[in-house]
Amino acid sequence: MELDPLILSRIQFAFVVCFHAIFPVFTIGLASYIALLNGLFFANGNPAWERLASFWTKVFAVVFGMGVVSGIVMSFQFGTNWSNFSQASANFLGPVLSYEVVTAFFLEAGFLGVLLFGRGKVPQGVHLFAALMVAVGTFISSFWILAANSWMQTPAGVELIDGSFHVTSWSEALFNPSFGYRFVHMGMASFLTGGFVVAGVSAWFLLRGRDVPANKKALSMCLWLLLVLAPAQAVVGDFHGLNTLEHQPTKVAAMEGNWETQSHAPLLLFAIPDKDAQENLFEVGIPSLASLILTHQADGVVPGLKDVPVDEQPVVALVFWSFRVMVALGLAMIAVAVTGLVLRRGGRVYSHERYLKVLVGMSVTPFIAVLAGWIVTESGRSPWLVYGLMTQAEGLTPSLTGGMALFTLVGYIAVYAVVFWAGIYYLLRVIRQGMLPHDQEVVVDDIERAKRPLSATHIPFDDDAGHPVRS
Amino acid sequence: MQTFDLSLIWAAIIGFGVIMYVLMDGFDLGLGILFPFAPDEDARDVMMNSVAPIWDGNETWLVLGGAGLLGAFPLVYSVFLPALYIGVFLMLAGLIFRGVAFEFRFKSKRNRHWWNRAFCWGSAVATFAQGAVVGTYIQGFETEGFVYVGGALDWLTPFTVLTGLGMMAGYSLLGATWLILKSEGHVQEWAYRITPKLLAAVLVVFAIISAWTPFVDGGVRERWFSEVSFIWLLPLLAMVCAYGIYRWVSHRREGMPFLATLGMFIFTYLGLVASKWPVIVPPDHTIWDAASAPESQLFLLLGMLFVIPIVLTYTAWTYWVFRGKVRTGEGYH
């Protein structure tokens, strides 16, 4: 069988971006949480907030470090595998992606160092300011990335001259039609991720009776946040879906598994879409509900996949099922958040063993939901790379062969497997150690240590590395 | 109305970024290459401690340069990366492994030998790949219009293997002279001993490369040998620096060998730039062919003019904070 460089490049990009995305999606939410904890400590001086803040800052350090390492590869992927796309869209994407790098470095150079190492060395207000700036910075970073991605979904503000895009309006290109929806949806997803991870870890500590007062506070905060955010995210998601319906109807058709343009379109709960046959082999649905959701009328017309030729349809089953995974997990999040409210009566929420175990398990679900959502929006766009203007095949590096693409795909999987193993293993050690009593916190000496994310923790990598306190 | 040439400004920025990267990441990569030859584990601790606080700042320039290229000279980005596809992968894999080794080596004891290996091999592979990039740049790229049309391994020729090895020798020399500056006792003595050998290796490889390059690229031959020109000063100055390294190591000076090595790199680099200017994607495409639209170059320039001074200040501050000797058994825990 001939190796197809296009498919292999798509798999490689998907793999690298999925691997990378799980880190920033967590750090964006966590950065705001840390800023909030520092703010609470600043406001009322309760040491529980400070201990929580310093524990989660350590976790943040490790995750941020892994995000940076896995992100470096991203900035080269555009050139290695998608050189025609890079060349054509550089006038817009080049500055936008560079600004993301600039933002990240500006952050890392200044405020991150103060946040990680400045506690007790700079005035408390300065430390809080640094925490706020790191939180703001993560949003600025995601602004650039999501502007770039949204532009590829709903291109605007450019004109195509001799095969390259030239920017006619920076504001139209950056704030393109899908940008606002994607930015809000993604920002809330980050907060949900941060919220469920913090809730899960707090529950894990509560189950073991460790640092009960502080972890109760943390859990309570998270559950209030999730109670608001989880349902709100469903509403935002709905608006995002309507925006997609307007600009990328084929993607919505694939999400719904809807082949024919029709009114009274059913909401399919289960189906096996078959692209070759151009129909679903089997389906279970609720009549008219898709029409109701998408058009807010039972007899509203929902576009079908057959409106476009077969070669302009995405991989329907992938989009269809990824969408269902995302929605199902979103509904589970709402259910868990509401259950938490019910269990607050009599304070059972902090001691209900089964509920706490569910919370521990839920801490991985936002990651899966986020990846599923990205698979919907990215693969749902195919075959387009820049929607309606450039296909994936046109954007591919012309000199790329299947063998080359396979070599690097296997290579990146191998490299990331090692990095991921080391990172997650270490992260779990950091979490397991938990919050330290004040007098056991290791004092960090400025002069002798690197100002880098991972050096914010002193926990040894393996068991016999001895006590990490400096001699 | 175009009152100043943005492409020229950008060429200066990218050129500055490249040499900053080469000089700064060069010595920490070089230490990685020298790692297995160190006399003992204490020496390895000193070597790693001497760069641990600064290496990731050094790599800032690589990412800044990569992103800047896409914004300012997309043609370079979209020809170099496909042409060097396998080499770029090897370089990134190497840099990732050594980055992770930096983080975890000090946090482990039982697994330390694995992180030692990751550090050494990662550094060596990344350095070789960077040398091969230079060689490929001298060789030129097979393009049709603005698209690379050559094969996957066109970049791997006897010439680029030689430039790869040359880069390994050069970075090792930077690493050794850096270690002279930052260490004392038996570690410093070891660094003094290996420096002349590395210098000899660098000179031999560079002599072969310099003699070979005019045959690889006719434009270079034309540039250097058609008439006597001031650019002949550049290799001369590089030679003066090389002699300086030798002299100052003999006199057991501590700072000067490193500075002289930096000088040797800078003059060699300027010599390379002088050979090719204004071609940026050899053999045919100049910086003006490779440029993005002026409005894009300008939009990005505003941000860069803001951030580069900050990065420079921060870098200088870090080096100042971590100045002085690194001793065995202290520091980075």
Boltz contact constraints between the chains, C-beta under 6 A:
constraints:
  - contact:
      token1: [A, 69]
      token2: [B, 96]
      max_distance: 6.0
  - contact:
      token1: [A, 69]
      token2: [B, 99]
      max_distance: 6.0
  - contact:
      token1: [A, 73]
      token2: [B, 92]
      max_distance: 6.0
  - contact:
      token1: [A, 75]
      token2: [B, 66]
      max_distance: 6.0
  - contact:
      token1: [A, 75]
      token2: [B, 67]
      max_distance: 6.0
  - contact:
      token1: [A, 76]
      token2: [B, 88]
      max_distance: 6.0
  - contact:
      token1: [A, 79]
      token2: [B, 77]
      max_distance: 6.0
  - contact:
      token1: [A, 79]
      token2: [B, 78]
      max_distance: 6.0
  - contact:
      token1: [A, 79]
      token2: [B, 81]
      max_distance: 6.0
  - contact:
      token1: [A, 80]
      token2: [B, 81]
      max_distance: 6.0
  - contact:
      token1: [A, 80]
      token2: [B, 85]
      max_distance: 6.0
  - contact:
      token1: [A, 80]
      token2: [B, 88]
      max_distance: 6.0
  - contact:
      token1: [A, 83]
      token2: [B, 78]
      max_distance: 6.0
  - contact:
      token1: [A, 83]
      token2: [B, 82]
      max_distance: 6.0
  - contact:
      token1: [A, 86]
      token2: [B, 77]
      max_distance: 6.0
  - contact:
      token1: [A, 86]
      token2: [B, 78]
      max_distance: 6.0
  - contact:
      token1: [A, 87]
      token2: [B, 74]
      max_distance: 6.0
  - contact:
      token1: [A, 87]
      token2: [B, 78]
      max_distance: 6.0
  - contact:
      token1: [A, 90]
      token2: [B, 70]
      max_distance: 6.0
  - contact:
      token1: [A, 90]
      token2: [B, 74]
      max_distance: 6.0
  - contact:
      token1: [A, 90]
      token2: [B, 292]
      max_distance: 6.0
  - contact:
      token1: [A, 91]
      token2: [B, 292]
      max_distance: 6.0
  - contact:
      token1: [A, 91]
      token2: [B, 293]
      max_distance: 6.0
  - contact:
      token1: [A, 91]
      token2: [B, 296]
      max_distance: 6.0
  - contact:
      token1: [A, 94]
      token2: [B, 70]
      max_distance: 6.0
  - contact:
      token1: [A, 94]
      token2: [B, 71]
      max_distance: 6.0
  - contact:
      token1: [A, 94]
      token2: [B, 74]
      max_distance: 6.0
  - contact:
      token1: [A, 94]
      token2: [B, 292]
      max_distance: 6.0
  - contact:
      token1: [A, 95]
      token2: [B, 71]
      max_distance: 6.0
  - contact:
      token1: [A, 95]
      token2: [B, 296]
      max_distance: 6.0
  - contact:
      token1: [A, 95]
      token2: [B, 299]
      max_distance: 6.0
  - contact:
      token1: [A, 95]
      token2: [B, 300]
      max_distance: 6.0
  - contact:
      token1: [A, 97]
      token2: [B, 67]
      max_distance: 6.0
  - contact:
      token1: [A, 98]
      token2: [B, 67]
      max_distance: 6.0
  - contact:
      token1: [A, 98]
      token2: [B, 71]
      max_distance: 6.0
  - contact:
      token1: [A, 98]
      token2: [B, 300]
      max_distance: 6.0
  - contact:
      token1: [A, 99]
      token2: [B, 303]
      max_distance: 6.0
  - contact:
      token1: [A, 101]
      token2: [B, 63]
      max_distance: 6.0
  - contact:
      token1: [A, 101]
      token2: [B, 67]
      max_distance: 6.0
  - contact:
      token1: [A, 102]
      token2: [B, 303]
      max_distance: 6.0
  - contact:
      token1: [A, 102]
      token2: [B, 307]
      max_distance: 6.0
  - contact:
      token1: [A, 105]
      token2: [B, 60]
      max_distance: 6.0
  - contact:
      token1: [A, 106]
      token2: [B, 307]
      max_distance: 6.0
  - contact:
      token1: [A, 109]
      token2: [B, 314]
      max_distance: 6.0
  - contact:
      token1: [A, 166]
      token2: [B, 293]
      max_distance: 6.0
  - contact:
      token1: [A, 397]
      token2: [B, 82]
      max_distance: 6.0
  - contact:
      token1: [A, 398]
      token2: [B, 147]
      max_distance: 6.0
  - contact:
      token1: [A, 399]
      token2: [B, 82]
      max_distance: 6.0
  - contact:
      token1: [A, 399]
      token2: [B, 148]
      max_distance: 6.0
  - contact:
      token1: [A, 399]
      token2: [B, 149]
      max_distance: 6.0
  - contact:
      token1: [A, 404]
      token2: [B, 85]
      max_distance: 6.0
  - contact:
      token1: [A, 404]
      token2: [B, 152]
      max_distance: 6.0
  - contact:
      token1: [A, 408]
      token2: [B, 89]
      max_distance: 6.0
  - contact:
      token1: [A, 411]
      token2: [B, 89]
      max_distance: 6.0
  - contact:
      token1: [A, 415]
      token2: [B, 93]
      max_distance: 6.0
  - contact:
      token1: [A, 415]
      token2: [B, 96]
      max_distance: 6.0
  - contact:
      token1: [A, 419]
      token2: [B, 100]
      max_distance: 6.0
  - contact:
      token1: [A, 422]
      token2: [B, 100]
      max_distance: 6.0
  - contact:
      token1: [A, 448]
      token2: [B, 331]
      max_distance: 6.0
  - contact:
      token1: [A, 450]
      token2: [B, 52]
      max_distance: 6.0
  - contact:
      token1: [A, 450]
      token2: [B, 53]
      max_distance: 6.0
  - contact:
      token1: [A, 452]
      token2: [B, 56]
      max_distance: 6.0
  - contact:
      token1: [A, 454]
      token2: [B, 103]
      max_distance: 6.0
  - contact:
      token1: [A, 460]
      token2: [B, 107]
      max_distance: 6.0
  - contact:
      token1: [A, 461]
      token2: [B, 104]
      max_distance: 6.0
  - contact:
      token1: [A, 461]
      token2: [B, 107]
      max_distance: 6.0
  - contact:
      token1: [A, 461]
      token2: [B, 108]
      max_distance: 6.0
  - contact:
      token1: [A, 462]
      token2: [B, 108]
      max_distance: 6.0
  - contact:
      token1: [A, 462]
      token2: [B, 110]
      max_distance: 6.0
  - contact:
      token1: [A, 462]
      token2: [B, 111]
      max_distance: 6.0
  - contact:
      token1: [A, 464]
      token2: [B, 109]
      max_distance: 6.0
  - contact:
      token1: [A, 464]
      token2: [B, 110]
      max_distance: 6.0
  - contact:
      token1: [A, 465]
      token2: [B, 108]
      max_distance: 6.0
  - contact:
      token1: [A, 465]
      token2: [B, 109]
      max_distance: 6.0
  - contact:
      token1: [A, 468]
      token2: [B, 333]
      max_distance: 6.0
  - contact:
      token1: [A, 470]
      token2: [B, 333]
      max_distance: 6.0
